Amino acid sequence: MEDGLLSISALTHALAGVAGAEVATLVFYPLDLLLTRLQNSDNGKTAKELTQLAKSEGMQGMYRGLIPNMEAVMASNMTYFYSYHATRQVVKVQLGLRDLPTNPVGNLLIGAFAAIVNVLLTTPLWVANTRLKLQRRRGRDEEYHGLLYTVMRIAREEGLGTLWGSLIPSLILICNPSIHFTVYESIKSRLLRNKLGTSNTLTAFQAFLLGAFAKICATIISYPLQVAQSRLRAERSSERSIGTLSLLKRLYKEEGFPAWYKGIGVKLAQSTLTSALMFLVYERIRAAVVRILRGRLSSRIA
């Protein structure tokens, strides 16, 4: 149990990851809401959309859909962090190693596997989450009520297939968390090695900057697919007539190359700040739990 699929270590990482993600989501949610609306708008003018959102909907509108979003974030991050670290534990046990060596390719493969598991299990939650964020802007006030209600209503009225309507771009986008986590873990390992054993954790400032840098790298590479993903999630089954590549081609034909990066400024700010804060909280909580567990183990031995 300690080193297998249900290890305490994997659970610790998962809970710390969830806590970090929830704190970051709560702080930066208005940017996330604005981003979703920009990606599904025709003009993509950040300042105009932000001003309209603040004036027409007020502070309550800035946090519309927060609870369902936090529920989806919790499910997604628990799934990803647990899958990632549980898989590392299984690989370590199967290879008979005390610890896995620093290997960017290995981290990338494990990260990709964890992302696939996450996408397959949580895509319906993100489809419902997108509908909840957009319903007021599209004049559909109070059509959906809560995350699970929205999932069930979409399944009942539009079919189960609609809940996985953004599956293809989401699967392709596994490169995003994989690149993100791989960059983070690889640089983190190098930083800790350079400390010559003085500490096995990053400082708060290092974790914040490293989380931000890793997310910038992943976001720039994969952003056009995120635009397509958001639009496919927002479309009803009766509206959907094209796939991911066709949608990107249509956007390019109608609006040019900038359409692929609509809202990129907001995305970089939202993703970078959210990721940086998430990993800062994640590292602090993980380190605290490890200290507590080690203290209990030492007291038992004594």
C-alpha positions in Angstrom: 0.0 0.0 0.0 2.8 2.4 0.8 4.6 2.1 -2.5 1.8 0.8 -4.8 -1.1 2.4 -6.6 -2.8 3.4 -3.4 0.3 4.8 -1.7 0.2 7.5 1.0 2.8 9.5 -1.0 0.5 9.7 -4.1 -2.5 10.7 -1.9 -0.4 13.4 -0.2 0.6 14.9 -3.6 -3.0 14.7 -4.8 -4.4 16.5 -1.8 -1.7 19.1 -1.8 -2.3 19.6 -5.6 -6.1 20.0 -5.0 -5.6 22.5 -2.2 -3.2 24.6 -4.3 -5.5 24.5 -7.3 -8.5 25.6 -5.3 -6.7 28.5 -3.7 -5.4 29.7 -7.0 -8.9 29.3 -8.7 -10.6 31.3 -5.9 -8.1 34.2 -6.3 -7.9 34.4 -10.1 -11.4 33.2 -11.1 -12.5 36.5 -12.8 -9.6 36.1 -15.3 -10.8 32.6 -16.1 -14.4 33.7 -16.6 -13.2 36.5 -18.9 -11.0 34.1 -20.8 -13.9 31.7 -21.6 -16.0 34.6 -22.8 -13.2 36.0 -25.0 -12.5 32.6 -26.6 -16.2 32.4 -27.6 -16.6 36.0 -28.7 -16.5 37.5 -32.1 -14.3 40.5 -31.3 -11.9 39.3 -28.5 -11.3 42.8 -27.2 -10.0 42.2 -23.7 -10.5 45.7 -22.3 -14.0 46.1 -23.7 -15.2 42.6 -22.5 -13.7 43.2 -19.0 -15.3 46.6 -18.7 -18.7 45.2 -19.8 -18.4 42.3 -17.4 -17.7 44.6 -14.5 -20.3 47.2 -15.3 -23.2 44.9 -16.4 -22.8 42.1 -13.8 -20.9 43.7 -11.0 -18.8 41.8 -8.4 -21.3 38.9 -8.3 -21.0 38.5 -12.1 -17.2 38.4 -11.9 -17.5 35.3 -9.8 -20.5 33.7 -11.6 -20.0 30.0 -11.8 -17.2 29.9 -9.2 -18.6 27.0 -7.2 -19.1 24.6 -10.2 -15.6 25.7 -11.5 -14.0 24.8 -8.1 -15.8 21.5 -8.1 -14.4 20.7 -11.6 -10.9 21.9 -10.6 -11.0 19.7 -7.5 -12.0 16.6 -9.5 -9.5 17.3 -12.3 -6.5 18.1 -10.1 -7.2 15.2 -7.7 -7.3 12.9 -10.7 -4.2 14.3 -12.4 -1.9 14.6 -9.3 -2.9 11.2 -8.0 -2.5 9.5 -11.4 0.9 11.1 -11.9 2.4 10.2 -8.5 0.7 6.8 -8.3 2.1 5.9 -11.7 5.6 7.0 -10.6 5.3 4.8 -7.5 4.2 1.8 -9.6 7.1 2.3 -12.0 9.5 2.6 -9.2 8.4 -0.6 -7.5 8.4 -2.5 -10.8 11.9 -1.4 -11.5 13.1 -2.2 -8.0 14.4 1.4 -7.4 14.4 3.4 -4.2 13.7 6.5 -6.3 13.3 7.3 -10.0 16.2 9.1 -11.6 15.6 12.5 -13.1 14.5 11.8 -16.6 12.6 14.5 -18.6 11.3 11.8 -21.1 10.1 9.6 -18.3 8.4 12.5 -16.6 6.8 13.5 -19.9 5.4 10.0 -20.5 4.0 9.6 -17.0 2.6 13.1 -17.2 0.9 12.3 -20.5 -0.6 9.1 -19.1 -2.0 11.0 -16.1 -3.4 13.7 -18.4 -5.2 11.0 -20.5 -6.8 9.5 -17.4 -7.8 13.0 -16.3 -9.3 14.0 -19.7 -11.3 10.8 -20.1 -12.8 11.1 -16.6 -13.4 14.8 -16.2 -14.2 16.2 -19.7 -18.0 16.2 -19.0 -17.4 18.4 -16.0 -15.6 21.0 -18.1 -18.3 20.9 -20.8 -20.8 21.7 -18.1 -18.6 24.3 -16.6 -18.2 26.2 -19.9 -22.0 26.2 -20.4 -22.4 27.7 -16.9 -19.9 30.4 -17.6 -21.5 31.5 -20.8 -25.2 31.2 -20.1 -25.8 34.8 -19.0 -23.8 36.3 -21.9 -25.9 34.3 -24.3 -29.2 35.2 -22.7 -29.8 31.9 -21.1 -30.2 33.0 -17.5 -30.8 30.2 -14.9 -31.0 27.6 -17.6 -28.4 25.5 -15.8 -28.2 25.1 -12.0 -24.9 23.5 -10.7 -22.3 21.3 -12.2 -24.0 17.8 -11.8 -27.4 19.2 -12.8 -25.8 20.6 -16.0 -24.0 17.3 -16.8 -27.3 15.4 -16.4 -29.3 17.9 -18.4 -26.9 17.9 -21.3 -26.8 14.1 -21.3 -30.6 13.9 -21.2 -31.3 16.6 -23.9 -28.3 16.3 -26.2 -26.9 12.8 -25.6 -23.9 11.4 -23.8 -21.7 12.2 -26.9 -22.1 15.9 -26.3 -20.4 15.6 -22.9 -17.3 14.4 -24.6 -17.7 16.9 -27.5 -14.3 18.5 -26.8 -12.5 15.1 -26.3 -10.3 15.3 -29.4 -8.7 18.7 -28.6 -8.6 17.8 -24.9 -6.6 14.7 -25.7 -4.3 16.6 -27.9 -3.9 19.1 -25.2 -2.5 16.6 -22.8 0.8 18.1 -24.1 -0.1 21.2 -22.0 0.0 19.7 -18.5 2.7 17.3 -19.6 5.0 20.1 -20.8 4.0 22.2 -17.8 4.7 19.4 -15.2 7.8 18.2 -17.0 9.4 21.6 -17.2 8.5 22.2 -13.6 9.9 18.9 -12.3 13.0 18.9 -14.4 14.1 22.4 -13.3 13.0 21.7 -9.8 15.3 18.6 -9.7 18.2 20.6 -11.0 17.7 23.4 -8.4 17.5 20.9 -5.5 20.6 19.1 -6.8 22.5 22.4 -6.7 21.5 22.9 -3.1 23.9 19.9 -2.3 21.5 18.2 0.1 20.8 21.3 2.3 17.1 21.1 1.6 14.7 18.9 -0.3 12.1 21.6 -0.9 11.9 24.8 -3.0 11.6 28.2 -1.4 8.2 29.9 -1.8 9.7 32.4 -4.3 11.3 29.6 -6.3 8.1 27.6 -6.5 6.1 30.6 -7.5 8.5 31.6 -10.3 9.1 28.1 -11.5 5.4 27.3 -11.7 4.8 30.5 -13.7 7.6 29.9 -16.2 6.5 26.3 -16.8 3.0 27.4 -17.5 4.0 30.1 -19.9 6.0 27.5 -22.0 3.0 25.1 -22.1 0.4 27.8 -22.9 2.1 29.4 -25.8 2.6 26.1 -27.5 -0.9 24.7 -27.1 -3.1 27.8 -27.1 -4.9 27.5 -30.5 -6.2 24.1 -29.4 -7.5 25.7 -26.2 -9.6 28.1 -28.3 -11.0 25.2 -30.3 -11.7 23.3 -27.1 -13.6 26.1 -25.5 -15.8 26.7 -28.6 -16.6 23.0 -28.9 -17.6 22.8 -25.3 -19.9 25.7 -25.7 -21.7 24.3 -28.7 -24.9 22.3 -28.4 -25.2 19.1 -30.2 -27.5 20.7 -32.8 -25.0 23.4 -33.4 -21.9 21.3 -33.9 -21.1 20.6 -37.5 -17.3 20.6 -37.7 -14.4 19.1 -35.9 -11.3 20.6 -34.3 -9.2 21.1 -37.4 -12.1 22.4 -39.5 -12.9 24.8 -36.7 -9.4 26.2 -36.6 -9.3 26.4 -40.4 -12.6 28.3 -40.4 -11.3 30.7 -37.7 -8.2 31.4 -39.8 -10.2 32.0 -42.9 -12.7 34.3 -41.3 -10.6 36.2 -38.8 -6.9 35.4 -39.7 -4.1 34.1 -37.5 -4.9 36.3 -34.5 -8.2 34.3 -34.1 -6.1 31.3 -32.9 -4.6 33.4 -30.1 -7.8 35.3 -29.1 -7.5 36.1 -25.4 -3.8 34.9 -25.2 -2.9 37.9 -23.0 -5.6 37.0 -20.5 -4.7 33.4 -20.7 -1.0 34.0 -20.0 -1.9 36.2 -17.0 -4.5 33.8 -15.7 -2.6 30.6 -16.3 0.7 31.9 -15.1 -0.6 33.5 -11.9 -2.9 30.5 -11.2 -0.1 28.0 -11.8 2.5 29.9 -9.8 0.2 30.2 -6.8 -1.0 26.6 -7.1 2.5 25.2 -7.0 3.5 27.5 -4.2 0.6 26.2 -2.0 1.2 22.7 -3.3 4.9 22.7 -2.2 4.1 24.2 1.2 1.3 21.7 2.0 3.3 18.7 0.7 6.3 19.7 2.7 4.2 20.2 5.9 2.5 16.8 5.5 5.8 15.0 4.9 7.2 16.6 8.1 4.1 15.5 10.1 4.4 11.9 8.7 8.1 11.7 9.4 7.6 13.1 13.0 5.0 10.4 13.7 7.2 7.7 12.2 10.1 8.8 14.4 8.0 8.9 17.5 6.8 5.3 16.9 10.4 4.1 16.4 11.5 5.9 19.6 
